[in-house]
Amino acid sequence: MEFKCHHCGYTARIPERYVGKTVNCPKCKASVQIAAPKPEKVTTPEVAKKDAAKLRPASKDKAETAQIFCPKCGAPQPKSKACMKCGVVFDSYFGADSVTDETPDGGTTVRKPGTLEFVRGVVKPFTDKFNDLSRNIKILTMLMCPAALGTAAYLVVFNIQAGIERELARQRTAEGFKRYSADFNDAFMNIHLAFLLCVRVCDGYSYTWKNAIESRHKDFNLELMMVRSKLKEQGVFEKLEGMKQDIEVVMKKLNNPPKEFSKAHEKLIDLYGTYSQIHSQAMSPSGSLMSFNQAINSLQANFVRVRDEIMILKPELKVSVENQGQKD
């Protein structure tokens, strides 16, 4: 009969009197129980079908009832962690990295791992820990994402949202700059127009005042009162006050100017101060004729100087001033 070691695979021919006895393998010296040889079966179509069925993968129930052979005493038994005959614990016998192989007849054998299997056994705990860590990171990322997105998708959405916010901020800045520029131009042109109107009123005062003094028959105070009364009837004073109020509203909008307008804004404040002084004279002239004319001439010179400085900073205003001069 044929002898085959279940540990090292060594085969040899031995007498049948060793059936049921335990012998040591000549090659690996492991104890092996000699099982009786299986009787030869008659090959018929029915037997061939049964043999073919046995060669198919075992079902779940067969896998659970598959037998293993003890690596120490060779006793066959159901799959377990310890031998039911000699009591040896398989993991302790071969170590924690023992390998279980399936046999062609549906059973299993336990053996020591090969070199590649040993390396895999050493590396596997670290791989498992890494996989667990990666899985935990993914779970944590999905919990952190508002829409339960993965890490990559969350970053994409975050970058898109950040880009949209930056674009909206840029548009708001551009719109704010454009709106401030429009308000600045309106304030400048309104101040310029109101100043010219105040100059005309003051020129009328100066002309009437001078004629009254030179005629020697007229009271210049009375003449000025008559001029102011006529201007009031024509609605000039009301118009001057309305223009000043509109200018003050626009000037308040120009507080906290952007960096590009900081210097021009300072000049505009100076221009507004000069305009306010001549507006006071237009509403109520004071002093003597000489001091009045000197004050008006000084205010006009200062206004023109500051106006030109602003137009150097903002050249587009020069065209508006020229067009306004043509209309006047």
Secondary structure, 3 states (H helix, E strand, C coil): CEEECCCCCCEEECCHHHCCCEEECCCCCCEEECCCCCCCCCCCHHHHHHHHHHHCCCCHHHHHHCEEECCCCCCEEECCCECCCCCCEHHHHHCCCCEEEECCCCCEEEECCCHHHHHHHHHHHHHHHHHHHHHHHHHHHHHHCCCCCCHHHHHHHHHHHHHHHHHHHHHHHHHHHHHHHHHHHHHHHHHHHHHHHHHHHHHHHHHHHHHHHHHCCCCHHHHHHHHHHHHHHCCHHHHHHHHHHHHHHHHHHCCCCCHHHHHHHHHHHHHHHHHHHHHHHHHCCCCCHHHHHHHHHHHHHHHHHHHHHHHHHCCHHHHHHHHHHHHC
